[in-house]
């Protein structure tokens, strides 16, 4: 998988659940790495702060989608 998602990868992700999970995981890692680099910036600007907020919101969405695709093996309520 490349740094940016291609149309071919998106098409495959629509039909291949395992590939979709890997694509989400790789995308989440890429986003978290980018946020870490931004956080280390010495001169944050209002635009950078806005981008970080958007990035965090997107990271949460990706994490929720990843968790939704994983089997739940935790304890069940009686």
Beta strands, then each sheet from edge to edge (+ up, - down):
end
